[in-house]
Amino acid sequence: MKTTQHTDKVIPEGYWVDPKGRLVPESTIKDIDKERDQLVKEIVGLAVALNTQLTQFKARSFADIQAFIDLSGEKYGTNVGGAKGNVTLYSYDGRFKIQRAMQDRIAFDERLQAAKQLIDACLMDWTEGARPEVHAIISQAFSTDKEGEINPARVLALRRYEFNDPRWTSAMNAISDALQVIGSKSYIRVYERVGDTDQYKPIPLDISAA
């Protein structure tokens, strides 16, 4: 009896398990299927190892950058950047730069619906005088993606517009109050300068961009 690498089931010698969990005699499995299985598992093994290395790289990089920021801050008796600040570090010759970026994930609570109702009321009254572009911008701001989610950036962009209508002001206040930070993502981005220019190109850490 033996246990395969990717299952907790005890599998009899000379058998493989198919996608439905059924035991299949190894002698009935085609050579091409065995070779495909071997190739997939080899690549998956490499991918798992790389994923582990990237996870360790990110953790170490964040820790080292924060330690450097703390050290720099100590020299001036201040807190530079902080644990959540975005920071860019350059090599001495300017050839490389590293960015530590923190991005909050935001969403809106139920008060966004109140803002939408106020805005709809404004649009109803402004139909005669408002430019079509205004209607298009506002309608697009509340459109949803395939997952039914609203793009927060489009909604927040509405606050740039100033209209002399108390309902619009109330709607913008409702949007601000509805805004909630639901989490954050952290990134490490590494760049190399392009020749002697002031432009930098990213060193891809994403397999799809490599």
C-alpha contacts under 8 A as a table, 3 or more apart, distances in Angstrom:
res1	aa1	res2	aa2	distance
1	M	10	V	6.89
1	M	11	I	6.22
1	M	12	P	4.82
1	M	13	E	5.25
2	K	10	V	6.05
2	K	11	I	5.68
2	K	12	P	6.31
2	K	13	E	6.28
3	T	7	T	7.14
3	T	8	D	6.92
3	T	9	K	6.42
3	T	10	V	4.93
3	T	11	I	5.65
4	T	7	T	5.82
4	T	8	D	7.60
4	T	9	K	7.71
4	T	10	V	7.65
4	T	11	I	7.16
11	I	15	Y	6.66
11	I	16	W	7.28
11	I	17	V	7.77
11	I	23	L	7.85
12	P	15	Y	5.81
14	G	25	P	6.07
14	G	26	E	5.37
14	G	27	S	7.59
15	Y	23	L	6.00
15	Y	24	V	5.35
15	Y	25	P	4.47
15	Y	26	E	4.96
16	W	23	L	5.67
16	W	24	V	5.15
16	W	25	P	6.34
16	W	26	E	5.95
17	V	20	K	7.75
17	V	21	G	5.46
17	V	22	R	5.41
17	V	23	L	4.77
17	V	24	V	5.96
18	D	21	G	5.33
18	D	22	R	5.47
18	D	23	L	6.62
18	D	24	V	6.78
19	P	22	R	7.45
24	V	28	T	7.34
24	V	29	I	7.68
25	P	28	T	5.61
25	P	29	I	7.08
26	E	29	I	5.33
29	I	33	D	6.69
29	I	34	K	7.08
30	K	33	D	5.29
30	K	34	K	6.52
31	D	34	K	5.05
31	D	35	E	6.16
32	I	35	E	5.05
32	I	36	R	6.09
33	D	36	R	5.06
33	D	37	D	6.12
34	K	37	D	5.06
34	K	38	Q	6.22
35	E	38	Q	5.07
35	E	39	L	6.17
36	R	39	L	5.09
36	R	40	V	6.12
37	D	40	V	5.25
37	D	41	K	6.18
38	Q	41	K	5.26
38	Q	42	E	6.09
39	L	42	E	5.14
39	L	43	I	6.27
40	V	43	I	5.28
40	V	44	V	6.04
41	K	44	V	4.94
41	K	45	G	5.95
42	E	45	G	5.10
42	E	46	L	6.40
43	I	46	L	5.10
43	I	47	A	6.11
44	V	47	A	4.90
44	V	48	V	6.07
45	G	48	V	5.21
45	G	49	A	6.30
46	L	49	A	5.11
46	L	50	L	6.16
47	A	50	L	5.05
47	A	51	N	6.00
48	V	51	N	5.02
48	V	52	T	6.22
49	A	52	T	5.14
49	A	53	Q	6.31
50	L	53	Q	4.96
50	L	54	L	6.10
51	N	54	L	5.10
51	N	55	T	6.11
52	T	55	T	5.11
52	T	56	Q	6.19
53	Q	56	Q	5.08
53	Q	57	F	5.95
54	L	57	F	4.85
54	L	58	K	6.07
55	T	58	K	5.25
55	T	59	A	6.25
56	Q	59	A	5.16
56	Q	60	R	6.01
57	F	60	R	5.22
57	F	61	S	5.86
58	K	61	S	5.09
58	K	62	F	6.08
58	K	188	I	6.92
59	A	62	F	5.36
59	A	63	A	6.19
60	R	63	A	5.08
60	R	64	D	5.98
61	S	64	D	5.12
61	S	65	I	5.97
61	S	188	I	7.66
62	F	65	I	5.20
62	F	66	Q	6.03
62	F	100	R	7.57
62	F	188	I	7.70
63	A	66	Q	5.23
63	A	67	A	6.09
64	D	67	A	5.03
64	D	68	F	6.18
65	I	68	F	5.08
65	I	69	I	6.16
65	I	100	R	7.99
66	Q	69	I	4.97
66	Q	70	D	6.10
66	Q	83	A	6.86
67	A	70	D	5.11
67	A	71	L	6.16
68	F	71	L	4.97
68	F	72	S	6.10
69	I	72	S	5.08
69	I	73	G	6.04
69	I	79	N	7.86
69	I	80	V	6.07
69	I	81	G	7.22
69	I	82	G	7.78
70	D	73	G	5.01
70	D	74	E	6.14
70	D	79	N	6.81
70	D	80	V	7.05
71	L	74	E	5.16
71	L	75	K	6.65
72	S	75	K	5.41
72	S	76	Y	7.06
72	S	80	V	7.21
73	G	76	Y	5.39
73	G	77	G	5.82
73	G	78	T	4.84
73	G	79	N	4.98
73	G	80	V	5.22
74	E	77	G	4.83
74	E	78	T	6.19
74	E	79	N	7.45
75	K	78	T	7.84
79	N	82	G	5.88
81	G	84	K	7.12
81	G	85	G	4.56
81	G	86	N	6.68
81	G	87	V	6.58
82	G	85	G	5.22
84	K	102	M	6.26
85	G	100	R	7.98
85	G	101	A	7.27
85	G	102	M	6.72
86	N	99	Q	7.27
86	N	100	R	5.51
86	N	101	A	4.69
86	N	102	M	6.02
87	V	99	Q	5.71
87	V	100	R	5.19
87	V	101	A	6.72
88	T	97	K	6.74
88	T	98	I	5.59
88	T	99	Q	4.39
88	T	100	R	6.37
89	L	97	K	5.46
89	L	98	I	5.20
89	L	99	Q	6.45
90	Y	93	D	7.92
90	Y	94	G	5.68
90	Y	95	R	7.59
90	Y	96	F	5.82
90	Y	97	K	4.28
90	Y	98	I	6.51
91	S	94	G	5.09
91	S	95	R	6.30
91	S	96	F	5.38
91	S	97	K	6.19
92	Y	95	R	7.81
93	D	96	F	7.83
94	G	97	K	7.09
94	G	193	R	7.40
95	R	192	E	5.72
95	R	193	R	5.00
96	F	190	V	7.44
96	F	191	Y	5.59
96	F	192	E	4.55
96	F	193	R	6.05
97	K	190	V	6.05
97	K	191	Y	5.23
97	K	192	E	6.57
98	I	188	I	7.06
98	I	189	R	5.69
98	I	190	V	4.61
98	I	191	Y	6.26
99	Q	187	Y	7.83
99	Q	188	I	5.78
99	Q	189	R	5.06
99	Q	190	V	6.48
100	R	186	S	7.41
100	R	187	Y	5.84
100	R	188	I	4.93
100	R	189	R	6.63
101	A	186	S	5.74
101	A	187	Y	5.06
101	A	188	I	6.48
101	A	189	R	7.86
102	M	184	S	6.83
102	M	185	K	5.84
102	M	186	S	4.55
102	M	187	Y	6.39
103	Q	184	S	5.46
103	Q	185	K	5.20
103	Q	186	S	6.26
104	D	181	V	6.46
104	D	182	I	7.60
104	D	183	G	5.87
104	D	184	S	4.08
104	D	185	K	6.30
105	R	181	V	5.89
105	R	182	I	5.72
105	R	183	G	5.08
105	R	184	S	5.17
105	R	185	K	7.24
106	I	152	P	7.06
106	I	179	L	6.85
106	I	180	Q	5.55
106	I	181	V	4.48
106	I	182	I	5.56
106	I	183	G	7.17
107	A	152	P	6.53
107	A	179	L	5.97
107	A	180	Q	5.37
107	A	181	V	6.54
107	A	182	I	6.76
108	F	111	R	7.42
108	F	112	L	6.18
108	F	152	P	7.70
108	F	175	I	7.80
108	F	178	A	5.01
108	F	179	L	4.74
108	F	180	Q	5.72
109	D	112	L	6.16
109	D	178	A	5.07
109	D	179	L	6.77
109	D	180	Q	7.02
110	E	113	Q	5.73
110	E	114	A	7.45
110	E	178	A	6.90
111	R	114	A	5.14
111	R	115	A	6.51
111	R	174	A	6.00
111	R	175	I	7.00
111	R	177	D	7.25
111	R	178	A	5.09
112	L	115	A	4.99
112	L	116	K	6.19
112	L	174	A	6.49
112	L	175	I	5.65
112	L	178	A	5.72
113	Q	116	K	4.96
113	Q	117	Q	6.27
114	A	117	Q	5.18
114	A	118	L	6.36
114	A	171	A	7.26
114	A	174	A	6.99
115	A	118	L	5.18
115	A	119	I	6.18
115	A	170	S	7.41
115	A	171	A	4.24
115	A	172	M	6.92
115	A	174	A	5.45
115	A	175	I	6.10
116	K	119	I	5.06
116	K	120	D	6.04
116	K	171	A	7.17
117	Q	120	D	5.04
117	Q	121	A	6.20
118	L	121	A	5.11
118	L	122	C	6.36
118	L	167	R	5.76
118	L	168	W	6.71
118	L	170	S	7.56
118	L	171	A	5.70
119	I	122	C	5.01
119	I	123	L	6.24
119	I	167	R	7.20
119	I	168	W	6.20
119	I	171	A	6.40
120	D	123	L	5.05
120	D	124	M	6.19
121	A	124	M	5.16
121	A	125	D	6.56
121	A	167	R	7.98
122	C	125	D	5.32
122	C	126	W	6.01
122	C	165	D	7.87
122	C	167	R	6.88
122	C	168	W	6.92
123	L	126	W	4.86
123	L	127	T	5.88
123	L	130	A	7.90
123	L	135	H	7.30
124	M	127	T	5.59
125	D	128	E	7.52
126	W	129	G	5.37
126	W	130	A	5.24
127	T	130	A	5.67
130	A	134	V	6.74
130	A	135	H	7.62
131	R	134	V	5.58
131	R	135	H	7.12
132	P	135	H	5.25
132	P	136	A	6.33
133	E	136	A	5.05
133	E	137	I	6.13
134	V	137	I	5.21
134	V	138	I	6.23
135	H	138	I	5.31
135	H	139	S	6.02
136	A	139	S	5.18
136	A	140	Q	6.01
137	I	140	Q	5.23
137	I	141	A	6.20
138	I	141	A	5.08
138	I	142	F	6.81
138	I	158	L	7.28
139	S	142	F	5.60
139	S	143	S	6.48
140	Q	143	S	5.08
140	Q	154	R	7.66
141	A	150	I	7.68
141	A	151	N	7.16
141	A	154	R	4.74
141	A	155	V	5.04
141	A	158	L	7.72
142	F	150	I	6.12
142	F	151	N	7.58
142	F	154	R	7.67
142	F	155	V	6.68
143	S	150	I	6.18
143	S	151	N	7.76
144	T	147	E	7.46
144	T	148	G	4.95
144	T	149	E	4.99
144	T	150	I	4.64
144	T	151	N	6.99
145	D	148	G	5.15
145	D	149	E	5.46
145	D	150	I	6.60
145	D	151	N	7.73
146	K	149	E	7.41
150	I	155	V	7.98
151	N	154	R	5.64
151	N	155	V	6.77
152	P	155	V	5.20
152	P	156	L	6.09
153	A	156	L	5.15
153	A	157	A	6.06
154	R	157	A	5.11
154	R	158	L	6.95
155	V	158	L	5.57
155	V	159	R	7.85
155	V	175	I	7.81
156	L	159	R	5.76
156	L	175	I	7.38
156	L	176	S	7.97
157	A	160	R	5.76
158	L	161	Y	5.75
158	L	172	M	7.66
159	R	162	E	7.38
159	R	172	M	5.97
163	F	168	W	6.59
163	F	169	T	7.68
164	N	168	W	7.65
165	D	168	W	5.36
165	D	169	T	6.58
166	P	169	T	5.04
166	P	170	S	6.13
167	R	170	S	5.01
167	R	171	A	6.04
168	W	171	A	4.93
168	W	172	M	6.23
169	T	172	M	5.20
169	T	173	N	6.30
170	S	173	N	5.04
170	S	174	A	6.12
171	A	174	A	4.98
171	A	175	I	6.24
172	M	175	I	5.05
172	M	176	S	6.34
173	N	176	S	5.11
173	N	177	D	6.18
174	A	177	D	5.03
174	A	178	A	5.95
175	I	178	A	5.06
175	I	179	L	6.38
176	S	179	L	5.47
181	V	184	S	7.87
189	R	202	P	7.16
189	R	203	I	7.76
190	V	202	P	5.82
190	V	203	I	5.56
190	V	204	P	7.77
191	Y	200	Y	5.83
191	Y	201	K	5.38
191	Y	202	P	4.23
191	Y	203	I	5.37
192	E	200	Y	5.37
192	E	201	K	5.47
192	E	202	P	6.35
192	E	203	I	6.77
193	R	196	D	7.33
193	R	197	T	7.04
193	R	198	D	6.94
193	R	199	Q	5.84
193	R	200	Y	4.19
193	R	201	K	6.23
194	V	197	T	5.78
194	V	198	D	7.30
194	V	199	Q	5.64
194	V	200	Y	5.45
194	V	201	K	6.49
204	P	207	I	7.37
204	P	209	A	5.86
204	P	210	A	5.30
205	L	209	A	7.52
205	L	210	A	7.02
206	D	209	A	5.36
206	D	210	A	6.32
207	I	210	A	5.18
